[in-house]
Structures are given as C-alpha cells and as structure tokens.
Amino acid sequence: MASKKHGEPEKEENLERWLLTYADLITLLMLYFIILYSMSNVNKHKYDELARALSIQFGGGKWIFSSTSPVDARGSFDKTFNPNKALPASRGRSRTEMYYSKAISMFIPEIQTKKMQVTFTERGVVITLGADFYFQPGAAELTREGRNVLERLSTLFEGVSNNIRIEGHADSDQIVEGGATARRYPSNWDLSSARAIYVLKRLEDGGVDRMRLAATAYGDTKPIDTSDNPSARAANRRIEIIIQRDE
C-alpha cells in the first residue's frame, strides 16, 4: 500500500454537516404543523368546493376528502399520485369544468370571506355575489370592491364561448314608499332587474361578447333561505352569474 506523501495535510472532517440535516428536519416539521393547522380550520363547504375543483383539475376522478377527517386512516386515496404517469389531458374536460376550477382559484379570498360562492350545478358554473358587499345600499351602482370583482370576472370570461346568464335577486322586505330608493326602484323587481343589467353592462364593457350575455330578474321570488332573519335576507340579496353548460 502506498503511503501518504510526507508533509501532505490531512483533510479536516466537516463537523457542521449535521446542521444541514437538522435544518431540513425543522423545515419539514414546520410545514407539517402548518398543514395540520390549515386542516383544523377548514370550512366544510369551502373544503368540499376545493376538493371538487381539484378533482376536476386532475381528471375528474373521485378523491377521498372529508372535512372532519381529511386524511384516510390507511394513508391512501382512490386516485393515487404516480410521478411517472402523466396527468390526464385537459381536452378530456368540458369547458364548463375548466371555468369552474379557474374561478375557484381566482377568487379564493372572496370565497373564504363568504362574499362570493362558486358552485357547479346542473345549470353550469354559478358565481353568486353577495349584494351587500358589491352594491351601494338600495342601488344598482357597484362599490369599489364590486367594480374590481367585475373587472376580474371579465378577465375570466374572455374568450368564453358558453352563454352567460346574469340573474338579479332581492329579499322579501318591501321597498318603503316615498324613500330615496323607491324614487328610483319602486319595487324589488325594479332593483333586482337594474342590478342584473348593470352587471351585464360592466361585463360587456370589460370585453365579454355581448352576444353571449343575458340578464333577468326574479325579485324576491327565488330565495335561497326562507328564514325570517337579517342573515337570511342578506343571503337572498344577490346576483348570480351562470356560465351555462356546454351545449
């Protein structure tokens, strides 16, 4: 065996290599606890919506998601991720499904604060705007936040070939005669109609094809909550924008 050359300095052992492993471990632990915290604060409805959006995004298969027990006890999903397998092509999804998942991702803050709902129904993608958040009280004019949301919706609808229907809804409280609101909107029909048309015009001004747009009003005839309390009435004051299903 050849001996080391005389006077050749020995390499010093790196005694700090363990710090790299330790730092990686701390980072993983932090991420683990962040995930646990986020799961413990999930709203069931929003979690279900997110699960549906993820299902659509990754090919429409069934995922095991539960708001009370997010992780399956066996540590498995119906659809197992395989890093060597390509994701399903988007051409297999309908345009409506793609708009749904895109709307979810664009408006997460509004959905979390319950100012907006995005649902996938037999009619298509339904985007529900709470009137109290986006309209001036007793008027059809939008608030600053409402204008911002409509601008972003116009971006979402760019190039949409599906028909888009805007529906105006009001609560069951009758408009007081002689008041400022009554002079412009004598009834809930007038107010809900004016709001729907105003939204339509904003979308058209934002570049959405006018031939795809339609507006209608239902007044207080289609409540989503029939309870007689302020919360229910607030929920019924709304605008629904429907991206209708592919024909």
KEKE-3310 file (N, C-alpha, C; in steps of 0.2 Angstrom, whole numbers, plus 5000, padded with zeros to 4 digits):
npx = (5004:5003:5011:5006:5011:5025:5022:5010:4995:4981:4964:4952:4938:4922:4913:4901:4891:4880:4871:4864:4856:4848:4842:4834:4826:4819:4812:4804:4796:4790:4782:4773:4766:4760:4751:4743:4737:4730:4721:4713:4706:4697:4683:4668:4660:4668:4679:4674:4671:4684:4689:4681:4685:4699:4698:4692:4702:4712:4708:4695:4692:4687:4691:4696:4690:4687:4680:4680:4689:4702:4713:4714:4713:4721:4730:4729:4722:4708:4712:4728:4744:4755:4772:4778:4768:4759:4748:4730:4725:4719:4710:4700:4692:4677:4673:4666:4669:4682:4681:4675:4685:4695:4689:4687:4701:4704:4697:4699:4701:4689:4679:4683:4679:4666:4660:4657:4651:4656:4649:4646:4634:4618:4615:4626:4642:4640:4641:4640:4636:4637:4625:4626:4639:4645:4637:4630:4620:4603:4604:4609:4621:4639:4650:4667:4674:4666:4667:4680:4679:4671:4679:4689:4681:4677:4689:4691:4680:4684:4685:4676:4665:4653:4636:4632:4623:4615:4607:4596:4592:4582:4578:4564:4559:4549:4551:4552:4539:4540:4553:4571:4576:4564:4561:4569:4569:4554:4550:4555:4557:4561:4573:4581:4582:4588:4601:4605:4606:4615:4627:4628:4631:4643:4651:4651:4657:4669:4674:4668:4659:4645:4635:4634:4629:4615:4602:4591:4578:4572:4566:4560:4556:4564:4571:4585:4586:4574:4571:4566:4575:4589:4601:4597:4589:4600:4607:4599:4599:4606:4617:4617:4628:4629:4638:4634:4631:4641:4634)
npy = (4994:5011:5024:5039:5055:5063:5076:5080:5088:5083:5081:5090:5084:5088:5095:5102:5097:5090:5101:5104:5093:5094:5107:5104:5095:5103:5112:5103:5099:5111:5114:5103:5106:5117:5113:5104:5114:5122:5112:5110:5121:5122:5127:5117:5118:5126:5117:5106:5112:5115:5102:5097:5105:5102:5089:5090:5097:5087:5077:5073:5061:5052:5058:5055:5065:5073:5084:5082:5072:5073:5065:5049:5035:5024:5030:5032:5036:5036:5039:5038:5046:5046:5049:5046:5045:5053:5068:5068:5073:5090:5091:5081:5086:5096:5113:5120:5114:5117:5131:5132:5127:5137:5148:5146:5146:5159:5167:5164:5172:5180:5169:5163:5173:5173:5182:5179:5165:5150:5138:5121:5116:5109:5118:5124:5133:5142:5158:5167:5183:5192:5204:5214:5216:5221:5231:5247:5252:5249:5252:5251:5253:5249:5245:5250:5239:5230:5234:5231:5216:5213:5217:5208:5196:5199:5196:5183:5178:5181:5176:5166:5154:5149:5153:5166:5170:5182:5184:5193:5195:5199:5203:5199:5210:5224:5238:5254:5266:5282:5284:5287:5276:5271:5280:5278:5264:5257:5244:5228:5220:5230:5234:5222:5219:5231:5229:5217:5221:5231:5224:5216:5226:5230:5219:5218:5230:5226:5218:5206:5195:5202:5195:5184:5186:5188:5195:5194:5196:5191:5197:5194:5181:5169:5164:5159:5156:5154:5158:5170:5182:5193:5188:5178:5186:5194:5185:5182:5193:5196:5193:5182:5174:5164:5153:5144:5127:5117:5116)
npz = (5000:4996:5004:5012:5006:5012:5023:5018:5020:5031:5027:5035:5044:5041:5053:5054:5046:5050:5053:5041:5039:5051:5049:5037:5043:5053:5044:5037:5048:5052:5040:5041:5053:5049:5039:5046:5055:5045:5041:5052:5052:5042:5032:5030:5018:5009:5009:5003:4990:4986:4985:4975:4964:4963:4960:4947:4941:4940:4932:4935:4943:4957:4973:4990:5002:5017:5028:5041:5043:5036:5031:5025:5035:5031:5024:5010:4994:4982:4970:4966:4967:4954:4950:4938:4929:4917:4919:4916:4900:4896:4887:4889:4898:4900:4894:4903:4916:4916:4917:4930:4939:4937:4941:4955:4959:4956:4965:4978:4991:4991:4992:5004:5013:5012:5003:4991:4981:4973:4963:4956:4946:4939:4930:4926:4929:4944:4949:4963:4969:4984:4987:4997:4998:4986:4980:4981:4995:4993:4979:4962:4958:4958:4972:4976:4978:4971:4958:4956:4957:4946:4935:4936:4934:4921:4915:4917:4909:4897:4880:4882:4876:4880:4884:4895:4909:4918:4934:4944:4961:4975:4993:5004:5010:5008:4997:5004:5002:4995:5000:4996:4989:4983:4974:4963:4961:4962:4966:4972:4961:4951:4957:4958:4944:4939:4944:4939:4925:4926:4930:4918:4909:4913:4912:4898:4894:4899:4889:4887:4876:4869:4863:4870:4882:4894:4904:4918:4930:4946:4957:4973:4972:4972:4984:4993:5006:5017:5030:5042:5046:5048:5043:5034:5025:5020:5013:5003:4995:4981:4967:4953:4943:4929:4921:4908:4904:4893:4876)
capx = (5000:5007:5010:5005:5017:5027:5020:5003:4990:4975:4958:4948:4931:4917:4909:4894:4886:4873:4867:4860:4850:4844:4838:4829:4821:4815:4808:4798:4791:4786:4777:4769:4761:4756:4746:4738:4733:4725:4715:4709:4702:4694:4676:4666:4658:4674:4683:4671:4672:4691:4690:4678:4690:4705:4696:4691:4709:4716:4705:4688:4691:4685:4696:4694:4691:4682:4682:4681:4695:4705:4717:4712:4717:4725:4735:4728:4717:4706:4717:4735:4748:4761:4776:4780:4762:4757:4741:4726:4725:4714:4704:4695:4687:4672:4675:4662:4673:4689:4680:4674:4691:4698:4685:4689:4707:4705:4693:4699:4699:4681:4675:4684:4676:4659:4657:4656:4651:4656:4646:4645:4627:4616:4614:4633:4645:4636:4645:4635:4639:4633:4624:4628:4647:4647:4632:4628:4614:4597:4605:4612:4628:4643:4655:4674:4676:4662:4670:4686:4677:4668:4684:4692:4676:4678:4696:4689:4676:4687:4685:4671:4660:4647:4632:4632:4616:4615:4601:4596:4588:4581:4575:4557:4557:4547:4554:4547:4536:4542:4560:4576:4576:4558:4560:4572:4567:4548:4549:4561:4558:4565:4580:4585:4582:4593:4607:4607:4608:4621:4632:4629:4634:4650:4655:4651:4662:4676:4676:4664:4655:4638:4630:4634:4626:4608:4600:4584:4577:4567:4564:4561:4553:4568:4575:4589:4585:4567:4571:4564:4580:4593:4606:4593:4588:4606:4609:4594:4600:4612:4617:4620:4631:4629:4642:4629:4634:4642:4629)
capy = (5000:5017:5028:5046:5059:5067:5083:5081:5090:5079:5084:5090:5082:5094:5094:5105:5094:5089:5106:5104:5088:5097:5112:5101:5092:5108:5115:5099:5099:5117:5113:5098:5109:5122:5109:5102:5120:5123:5107:5111:5127:5122:5127:5111:5119:5128:5112:5102:5115:5114:5095:5096:5109:5098:5083:5092:5099:5081:5072:5071:5055:5053:5059:5054:5071:5074:5090:5080:5068:5075:5060:5042:5031:5019:5034:5030:5039:5032:5041:5038:5050:5042:5054:5043:5045:5060:5069:5067:5079:5094:5090:5077:5090:5101:5120:5122:5112:5121:5138:5131:5126:5143:5153:5144:5148:5166:5171:5161:5177:5181:5163:5162:5178:5172:5187:5175:5157:5147:5131:5118:5114:5106:5124:5126:5136:5148:5163:5171:5189:5195:5211:5219:5218:5223:5236:5253:5251:5251:5255:5246:5255:5245:5248:5250:5232:5227:5235:5226:5210:5213:5218:5201:5192:5200:5193:5176:5177:5182:5170:5161:5153:5147:5158:5168:5172:5186:5184:5198:5193:5203:5200:5199:5217:5228:5245:5259:5271:5289:5284:5288:5270:5270:5285:5275:5257:5256:5238:5223:5218:5235:5234:5216:5220:5236:5227:5212:5224:5235:5219:5214:5231:5231:5213:5220:5235:5223:5214:5200:5196:5204:5190:5178:5189:5189:5197:5193:5197:5187:5200:5190:5175:5163:5165:5153:5155:5157:5161:5177:5185:5198:5184:5175:5192:5196:5180:5182:5199:5193:5192:5175:5174:5157:5151:5139:5121:5116:5113)
capz = (5000:4995:5010:5011:5005:5018:5024:5015:5026:5031:5026:5041:5044:5042:5059:5054:5041:5053:5053:5035:5040:5056:5045:5033:5048:5056:5039:5036:5054:5051:5035:5044:5058:5045:5036:5052:5057:5040:5040:5058:5052:5035:5032:5026:5012:5005:5008:4998:4984:4984:4983:4968:4959:4962:4956:4940:4938:4939:4928:4936:4947:4964:4978:4997:5005:5022:5032:5048:5044:5029:5028:5026:5040:5028:5020:5003:4990:4977:4964:4968:4963:4952:4947:4932:4925:4915:4921:4910:4895:4898:4882:4891:4902:4897:4895:4909:4921:4917:4920:4937:4943:4936:4945:4962:4960:4955:4970:4985:4996:4992:4994:5011:5017:5011:4999:4984:4981:4966:4963:4950:4946:4933:4925:4924:4935:4946:4953:4967:4973:4989:4985:5002:4998:4980:4978:4986:4998:4989:4972:4957:4957:4962:4976:4973:4978:4966:4951:4955:4955:4939:4931:4936:4931:4914:4913:4917:4904:4890:4876:4884:4871:4883:4886:4902:4911:4925:4937:4950:4966:4981:4999:5004:5013:5003:4997:5008:4998:4997:5001:4991:4985:4980:4969:4958:4961:4966:4969:4972:4954:4948:4960:4955:4937:4937:4946:4934:4919:4927:4929:4911:4905:4916:4909:4891:4894:4900:4884:4886:4870:4871:4861:4875:4889:4895:4911:4920:4937:4950:4963:4979:4971:4972:4990:4995:5013:5018:5037:5043:5050:5044:5039:5028:5020:5017:5008:4997:4991:4977:4959:4951:4936:4927:4914:4906:4902:4886:4873)
cpx = (5004:5005:5009:5011:5019:5025:5013:4998:4984:4969:4954:4941:4927:4912:4902:4890:4880:4869:4862:4854:4846:4839:4833:4824:4816:4810:4802:4793:4787:4780:4771:4764:4757:4750:4741:4734:4728:4720:4711:4704:4698:4686:4673:4664:4663:4678:4681:4672:4679:4692:4687:4683:4696:4703:4695:4698:4713:4713:4698:4687:4689:4691:4692:4695:4686:4685:4683:4687:4698:4709:4714:4716:4722:4731:4735:4722:4714:4710:4724:4740:4754:4766:4778:4774:4760:4750:4737:4725:4718:4708:4699:4690:4683:4675:4672:4666:4679:4687:4678:4680:4695:4695:4687:4696:4708:4702:4693:4698:4692:4677:4676:4680:4668:4656:4655:4655:4652:4654:4646:4638:4625:4615:4621:4637:4641:4640:4640:4638:4634:4631:4626:4635:4649:4642:4631:4621:4608:4598:4608:4619:4633:4648:4662:4676:4672:4664:4676:4684:4675:4674:4688:4688:4677:4684:4694:4685:4678:4688:4680:4666:4654:4643:4632:4626:4617:4608:4601:4591:4588:4578:4567:4555:4555:4550:4549:4545:4539:4550:4565:4576:4570:4557:4564:4570:4560:4547:4555:4562:4563:4572:4584:4586:4588:4600:4610:4609:4614:4627:4633:4633:4642:4654:4656:4657:4669:4678:4673:4660:4648:4633:4629:4630:4618:4607:4593:4584:4571:4564:4565:4557:4557:4573:4579:4589:4578:4566:4569:4569:4585:4598:4603:4592:4594:4608:4605:4595:4607:4611:4620:4622:4632:4633:4638:4633:4636:4636:4631)
cpy = (5006:5021:5035:5050:5063:5074:5085:5083:5085:5083:5084:5088:5088:5092:5097:5102:5092:5094:5106:5099:5091:5103:5110:5098:5097:5111:5110:5099:5106:5117:5108:5101:5114:5119:5107:5108:5122:5119:5108:5117:5128:5122:5121:5113:5121:5122:5107:5105:5114:5107:5094:5099:5105:5092:5084:5093:5093:5076:5070:5065:5057:5053:5058:5061:5071:5079:5088:5076:5068:5069:5053:5039:5027:5023:5033:5035:5034:5033:5042:5042:5046:5047:5052:5043:5052:5061:5069:5074:5083:5094:5086:5080:5095:5108:5122:5120:5116:5128:5138:5131:5133:5148:5152:5147:5156:5170:5167:5166:5178:5175:5162:5167:5178:5178:5184:5168:5155:5140:5128:5114:5111:5112:5126:5129:5142:5152:5167:5177:5191:5202:5216:5221:5221:5229:5241:5251:5253:5254:5249:5248:5251:5249:5247:5242:5228:5228:5231:5219:5209:5213:5211:5196:5193:5196:5185:5174:5178:5176:5165:5160:5151:5153:5160:5172:5176:5186:5189:5195:5198:5199:5201:5206:5221:5235:5250:5265:5278:5290:5286:5282:5269:5275:5282:5268:5256:5250:5234:5221:5223:5235:5228:5217:5225:5233:5222:5216:5228:5230:5217:5219:5231:5225:5215:5225:5232:5218:5208:5201:5197:5199:5184:5180:5189:5190:5196:5194:5193:5190:5196:5183:5169:5164:5158:5151:5158:5159:5168:5180:5189:5194:5181:5181:5194:5191:5180:5188:5197:5194:5185:5176:5167:5156:5144:5133:5121:5113:5107)
cpz = (5000:5001:5008:5010:5011:5018:5021:5020:5025:5031:5033:5040:5045:5047:5059:5049:5044:5053:5047:5036:5045:5053:5041:5038:5051:5050:5038:5042:5054:5046:5037:5048:5054:5042:5041:5054:5052:5039:5046:5057:5045:5036:5027:5019:5007:5004:5002:4991:4981:4981:4976:4963:4958:4958:4949:4937:4936:4936:4929:4940:4954:4969:4985:5000:5011:5026:5039:5049:5037:5026:5030:5030:5037:5024:5013:5000:4985:4971:4967:4964:4961:4948:4940:4927:4923:4917:4915:4906:4897:4893:4884:4896:4898:4898:4902:4916:4922:4919:4928:4941:4942:4941:4953:4963:4960:4961:4976:4991:4997:4994:5001:5015:5016:5007:4992:4985:4974:4967:4956:4950:4939:4927:4923:4930:4937:4951:4957:4971:4978:4988:4990:5002:4992:4977:4983:4989:4994:4982:4968:4956:4961:4967:4973:4972:4972:4959:4950:4953:4948:4934:4930:4933:4923:4911:4912:4911:4897:4886:4877:4878:4873:4884:4893:4904:4918:4928:4943:4955:4972:4987:4999:5007:5007:5003:5000:5003:5000:4999:4995:4986:4980:4974:4962:4956:4965:4969:4969:4965:4950:4950:4957:4948:4935:4939:4941:4927:4920:4927:4922:4907:4907:4912:4901:4890:4895:4895:4883:4880:4872:4869:4865:4881:4888:4902:4912:4928:4940:4956:4969:4979:4972:4978:4991:5002:5015:5026:5037:5048:5045:5040:5033:5023:5016:5011:5002:4992:4987:4970:4958:4944:4934:4920:4912:4903:4895:4882:4869)
residu = (MET:ALA:SER:LYS:LYS:HIS:GLY:GLU:PRO:GLU:LYS:GLU:GLU:ASN:LEU:GLU:ARG:TRP:LEU:LEU:THR:TYR:ALA:ASP:LEU:ILE:THR:LEU:LEU:MET:LEU:TYR:PHE:ILE:ILE:LEU:TYR:SER:MET:SER:ASN:VAL:ASN:LYS:HIS:LYS:TYR:ASP:GLU:LEU:ALA:ARG:ALA:LEU:SER:ILE:GLN:PHE:GLY:GLY:GLY:LYS:TRP:ILE:PHE:SER:SER:THR:SER:PRO:VAL:ASP:ALA:ARG:GLY:SER:PHE:ASP:LYS:THR:PHE:ASN:PRO:ASN:LYS:ALA:LEU:PRO:ALA:SER:ARG:GLY:ARG:SER:ARG:THR:GLU:MET:TYR:TYR:SER:LYS:ALA:ILE:SER:MET:PHE:ILE:PRO:GLU:ILE:GLN:THR:LYS:LYS:MET:GLN:VAL:THR:PHE:THR:GLU:ARG:GLY:VAL:VAL:ILE:THR:LEU:GLY:ALA:ASP:PHE:TYR:PHE:GLN:PRO:GLY:ALA:ALA:GLU:LEU:THR:ARG:GLU:GLY:ARG:ASN:VAL:LEU:GLU:ARG:LEU:SER:THR:LEU:PHE:GLU:GLY:VAL:SER:ASN:ASN:ILE:ARG:ILE:GLU:GLY:HIS:ALA:ASP:SER:ASP:GLN:ILE:VAL:GLU:GLY:GLY:ALA:THR:ALA:ARG:ARG:TYR:PRO:SER:ASN:TRP:ASP:LEU:SER:SER:ALA:ARG:ALA:ILE:TYR:VAL:LEU:LYS:ARG:LEU:GLU:ASP:GLY:GLY:VAL:ASP:ARG:MET:ARG:LEU:ALA:ALA:THR:ALA:TYR:GLY:ASP:THR:LYS:PRO:ILE:ASP:THR:SER:ASP:ASN:PRO:SER:ALA:ARG:ALA:ALA:ASN:ARG:ARG:ILE:GLU:ILE:ILE:ILE:GLN:ARG:ASP:GLU)
# end
